[in-house]
Amino acid sequence: MPPVTITFTDRYAWGGAATNYNNRPYTWMRVHGPAGTYDLWALVDTGADYLMLETAVANSVGISLGNANTITVNLAGGGTTSLQLVQNVRITVEGKSANVDALFGSHGTPLLGRTAIIPAIDFGIDNIGWLYR
């Protein structure tokens, strides 16, 4: 298969306001639900499979976790945890909206994982910053 070339239209420099003054690829994103929206910083994490958010985000936007399946996920540090999987959660990242599967229950940094990155943005990294289209 021939290589695919992506021409990125935008770049966020490391350590600037657009990355929450961090040298990691953070993005400002919005989670949509029946009761409203919730804006937050998320780490664009190509090593994570799913969008991972705290339960408080689901509660804030009216996403019901009562019927959500609980799945066991492997953590980067080698452990496991149980999180609730909700399908078709509406998100907006860099002006693009997509319905994605999201895991709720984690505490700490929200992660924008691979299955949320792919439908939402074209993503890249270089030595100056992170790129998107």
Backbone bond lengths (Angstrom), bond angles and torsions (degrees), N, CA, C in turn:
res aa  C-N    CA-C-N  psi(-1)  N-CA   C-N-CA  omega(-1)  CA-C   N-CA-C  phi
1 M - - - 1.449 - - 1.529 108.40 -
2 P 1.330 117.87 131.55 1.465 120.15 179.77 1.527 111.15 -68.61
3 P 1.335 117.43 150.80 1.476 119.79 179.15 1.518 111.01 -65.03
4 V 1.309 115.08 150.37 1.458 122.12 178.19 1.522 108.42 -102.67
5 T 1.316 117.01 130.05 1.454 121.89 177.11 1.517 109.13 -102.89
6 I 1.324 116.13 128.34 1.461 121.32 176.22 1.519 107.97 -112.43
7 T 1.311 116.20 127.93 1.457 121.51 174.75 1.525 107.38 -97.84
8 F 1.319 116.01 113.06 1.455 120.65 -178.17 1.521 109.97 -82.09
9 T 1.330 115.32 146.28 1.462 120.36 -178.19 1.519 112.68 -101.42
10 D 1.325 117.70 -17.63 1.455 120.45 -175.53 1.525 111.02 -141.58
11 R 1.332 115.60 153.36 1.461 122.23 -179.97 1.523 108.42 -141.01
12 Y 1.315 115.74 137.75 1.453 122.10 172.03 1.511 108.30 -110.95
13 A 1.311 116.68 119.86 1.464 121.14 -179.36 1.518 110.21 -70.19
14 W 1.332 115.27 144.13 1.457 119.87 176.55 1.531 109.79 -59.56
15 G 1.311 116.67 138.95 1.450 122.31 173.84 1.513 115.64 77.99
16 G 1.332 118.29 9.27 1.461 120.89 -179.66 1.517 112.22 -98.34
17 A 1.321 116.01 179.43 1.459 121.35 -178.30 1.525 111.73 -59.53
18 A 1.341 117.85 -34.66 1.465 121.27 -177.08 1.522 112.75 -71.14
19 T 1.340 118.00 -14.04 1.474 121.31 175.72 1.527 110.47 -113.95
20 N 1.325 116.30 24.11 1.466 122.17 -179.96 1.532 110.75 58.11
21 Y 1.345 115.90 36.24 1.467 124.39 179.06 1.530 111.39 55.81
22 N 1.317 116.08 40.40 1.445 122.46 -176.70 1.515 109.33 -125.11
23 N 1.303 117.33 154.39 1.466 121.56 176.28 1.525 111.56 -93.57
24 R 1.307 116.01 23.39 1.460 123.54 173.40 1.519 107.81 -116.47
25 P 1.353 117.85 159.36 1.473 119.79 -178.23 1.532 112.43 -80.23
26 Y 1.323 116.48 80.53 1.457 121.08 175.07 1.524 109.32 -88.25
27 T 1.337 115.29 150.69 1.455 120.83 174.32 1.524 109.34 -137.34
28 W 1.312 115.59 149.99 1.453 122.51 174.34 1.518 106.02 -87.10
29 M 1.317 118.31 126.00 1.457 121.28 -177.69 1.517 110.39 -136.13
30 R 1.319 115.26 166.57 1.468 122.33 -179.40 1.527 109.10 -125.75
31 V 1.335 115.69 135.03 1.461 122.53 173.57 1.526 106.83 -106.55
32 H 1.335 116.57 130.35 1.461 122.13 -178.90 1.521 109.85 -105.35
33 G 1.323 116.41 143.03 1.459 121.23 176.58 1.510 110.21 -150.05
34 P 1.325 117.49 176.14 1.463 120.57 -177.85 1.528 114.06 -64.02
35 A 1.341 117.45 -21.26 1.460 120.32 -178.07 1.527 112.94 -104.23
36 G 1.333 117.58 5.59 1.458 118.92 178.89 1.512 112.29 139.12
37 T 1.332 115.18 -158.66 1.460 121.12 -178.26 1.516 110.29 -126.35
38 Y 1.331 115.27 160.91 1.457 121.94 179.31 1.517 107.39 -138.71
39 D 1.323 117.57 122.31 1.459 122.56 179.12 1.522 109.41 -99.18
40 L 1.338 115.65 140.73 1.460 119.46 -178.31 1.523 110.37 -158.87
41 W 1.327 115.15 162.03 1.452 122.79 170.81 1.520 107.76 -85.71
42 A 1.330 116.57 135.18 1.464 121.15 176.04 1.522 108.76 -131.99
43 L 1.312 115.21 145.20 1.460 121.57 175.89 1.521 108.30 -83.46
44 V 1.336 117.33 123.23 1.461 121.96 176.33 1.525 105.98 -74.81
45 D 1.330 116.31 106.29 1.458 121.94 -168.80 1.526 110.33 -121.97
46 T 1.333 116.50 98.37 1.468 120.75 -178.86 1.523 111.81 -69.04
47 G 1.316 118.13 -12.45 1.457 121.30 177.49 1.514 113.02 -88.09
48 A 1.314 117.76 -12.11 1.470 121.99 176.74 1.524 108.78 -91.93
49 D 1.314 116.48 143.65 1.463 119.25 179.50 1.519 113.02 -81.43
50 Y 1.318 117.95 -36.50 1.462 121.96 -171.72 1.527 112.08 -123.83
51 L 1.319 114.53 166.93 1.452 121.94 164.64 1.525 105.85 -70.87
52 M 1.326 117.01 124.91 1.465 121.26 -179.58 1.530 108.88 -120.07
53 L 1.334 115.31 124.21 1.457 121.51 -176.21 1.519 110.82 -134.31
54 E 1.311 115.63 160.23 1.456 120.78 175.76 1.528 109.93 -73.58
55 T 1.307 115.93 151.87 1.462 122.16 178.19 1.525 111.06 -57.41
56 A 1.323 117.15 -32.08 1.468 121.45 -179.85 1.528 111.85 -59.46
57 V 1.335 117.55 -31.34 1.476 120.29 178.12 1.521 109.51 -66.56
58 A 1.330 117.36 -45.66 1.470 120.94 177.89 1.526 110.34 -59.22
59 N 1.312 116.46 -45.79 1.463 120.55 179.97 1.523 111.20 -61.75
60 S 1.316 117.50 -39.72 1.461 122.48 -177.33 1.526 112.84 -64.75
61 V 1.338 117.01 -36.57 1.470 119.98 -176.35 1.524 112.93 -101.35
62 G 1.327 117.21 2.17 1.457 120.86 176.13 1.518 115.44 82.88
63 I 1.335 117.42 23.73 1.458 120.62 175.27 1.523 107.40 -83.72
64 S 1.331 116.52 120.71 1.458 121.34 -178.15 1.523 110.54 -79.45
65 L 1.313 116.32 129.80 1.457 121.87 177.27 1.530 111.48 -102.29
66 G 1.338 117.07 0.56 1.453 121.77 -175.95 1.518 114.19 -60.16
67 N 1.317 118.07 -37.73 1.462 121.31 -178.85 1.523 112.89 -105.97
68 A 1.327 117.09 9.46 1.467 120.51 -177.74 1.524 110.46 -72.25
69 N 1.319 115.58 141.64 1.461 120.73 174.22 1.524 109.33 -70.56
70 T 1.318 116.94 141.46 1.457 122.23 174.19 1.517 107.45 -98.87
71 I 1.341 116.00 126.85 1.459 120.25 179.45 1.526 109.43 -123.99
72 T 1.306 115.78 155.78 1.457 121.63 176.38 1.520 108.17 -96.34
73 V 1.322 116.37 129.65 1.465 120.84 -179.89 1.526 109.60 -121.03
74 N 1.313 114.59 148.71 1.463 121.32 175.32 1.516 109.06 -84.31
75 L 1.304 117.09 136.19 1.459 122.59 179.63 1.522 109.95 -98.24
76 A 1.319 115.89 156.94 1.467 121.16 -178.46 1.522 111.77 -58.63
77 G 1.311 118.25 -32.10 1.455 121.88 -178.60 1.519 114.18 -79.75
78 G 1.340 117.11 -0.75 1.448 120.80 177.08 1.510 115.26 104.23
79 G 1.315 117.96 -12.62 1.462 120.82 179.11 1.515 111.88 -86.97
80 T 1.314 115.91 -174.62 1.461 121.90 175.48 1.520 108.63 -131.51
81 T 1.323 114.99 160.90 1.456 121.24 174.76 1.515 108.21 -150.57
82 S 1.319 117.00 161.02 1.458 122.37 177.15 1.521 108.98 -104.33
83 L 1.331 115.56 129.19 1.464 121.84 -179.84 1.521 109.20 -132.13
84 Q 1.327 116.06 158.99 1.457 120.97 -179.94 1.524 109.64 -94.40
85 L 1.338 116.22 129.26 1.462 123.01 -178.01 1.519 109.63 -98.44
86 V 1.329 115.90 124.34 1.461 122.57 176.41 1.518 107.65 -119.81
87 Q 1.320 116.89 127.72 1.458 121.56 -179.63 1.519 110.57 -91.61
88 N 1.316 115.15 153.76 1.475 123.79 175.19 1.519 113.97 59.75
89 V 1.315 116.32 46.11 1.459 121.44 172.97 1.526 106.90 -83.66
90 R 1.316 116.78 127.83 1.470 121.62 -178.17 1.526 109.22 -83.24
91 I 1.345 116.50 127.44 1.457 121.77 176.42 1.521 108.99 -129.66
92 T 1.317 115.89 158.61 1.459 122.55 171.43 1.522 107.16 -129.00
93 V 1.342 115.04 126.51 1.461 122.90 179.54 1.519 107.66 -131.90
94 E 1.318 116.79 124.42 1.464 121.94 178.67 1.533 112.16 50.34
95 G 1.332 115.15 40.73 1.462 120.86 176.08 1.515 115.56 82.25
96 K 1.340 118.08 -2.08 1.460 121.49 178.51 1.521 109.26 -109.30
97 S 1.333 116.07 135.92 1.456 120.83 179.69 1.520 110.32 -107.17
98 A 1.333 115.09 149.22 1.460 121.39 178.87 1.520 108.95 -155.37
99 N 1.324 115.87 153.40 1.456 122.07 170.95 1.520 107.46 -95.70
100 V 1.324 117.02 126.02 1.466 121.74 -175.16 1.526 109.87 -135.20
101 D 1.321 115.71 162.36 1.456 121.27 171.58 1.524 107.81 -83.88
102 A 1.325 116.37 137.92 1.463 120.51 -177.71 1.517 110.42 -131.83
103 L 1.320 115.09 144.84 1.456 122.53 174.56 1.524 108.37 -102.95
104 F 1.322 115.80 133.90 1.456 121.07 179.50 1.517 109.93 -120.29
105 G 1.334 114.86 145.37 1.447 120.91 176.24 1.510 112.60 126.38
106 S 1.325 117.04 -15.70 1.461 119.22 -179.84 1.526 109.54 -70.34
107 H 1.298 115.56 154.91 1.459 121.06 175.54 1.513 107.31 -119.96
108 G 1.293 115.94 135.70 1.449 120.10 -179.76 1.513 111.40 118.72
109 T 1.307 115.62 -149.46 1.463 121.83 -174.28 1.520 111.27 -66.64
110 P 1.334 118.10 124.75 1.465 119.63 173.09 1.534 109.35 -63.73
111 L 1.334 116.26 138.19 1.456 121.40 -179.17 1.519 110.49 -114.78
112 L 1.314 116.26 127.55 1.460 122.33 172.98 1.522 105.78 -95.56
113 G 1.336 116.51 95.28 1.456 121.89 -174.07 1.519 113.55 -85.05
114 R 1.324 113.83 178.65 1.461 123.25 -173.07 1.528 113.75 -52.91
115 T 1.341 118.53 -45.79 1.464 119.46 -176.75 1.528 112.57 -72.06
116 A 1.318 117.51 -11.90 1.463 121.24 173.41 1.526 111.03 -98.29
117 I 1.329 117.44 -31.85 1.468 120.63 178.70 1.522 110.32 -65.83
118 I 1.322 116.76 -47.74 1.469 121.34 -172.47 1.532 112.61 -56.92
119 P 1.346 120.38 -48.40 1.467 117.33 179.76 1.528 114.12 -77.91
120 A 1.335 116.92 -17.93 1.462 119.29 -173.29 1.525 113.49 -93.37
121 I 1.335 118.65 -42.76 1.461 120.37 -175.16 1.517 110.82 -149.53
122 D 1.332 116.28 157.96 1.462 122.13 165.17 1.515 105.49 -89.97
123 F 1.320 116.92 128.82 1.454 122.30 -167.51 1.524 110.69 -124.71
124 G 1.313 116.47 141.38 1.455 121.44 175.36 1.519 110.28 -151.93
125 I 1.324 115.91 165.83 1.461 122.13 178.97 1.522 108.09 -136.50
126 D 1.333 116.51 140.26 1.456 120.33 168.76 1.522 107.95 -137.35
127 N 1.320 118.04 -171.28 1.457 120.13 -174.84 1.527 113.61 -75.50
128 I 1.305 117.78 -8.19 1.465 121.46 179.98 1.530 112.29 -96.90
129 G 1.335 116.43 -33.28 1.453 120.04 -177.37 1.511 110.80 176.69
130 W 1.338 115.96 -162.70 1.452 119.13 175.92 1.510 108.99 -109.07
131 L 1.329 115.07 148.78 1.451 122.62 -171.37 1.521 110.42 -118.88
132 Y 1.311 115.74 151.76 1.467 119.52 176.18 1.514 109.59 -151.24
133 R 1.303 112.75 165.29 1.468 120.31 176.70 1.502 107.33 -144.52
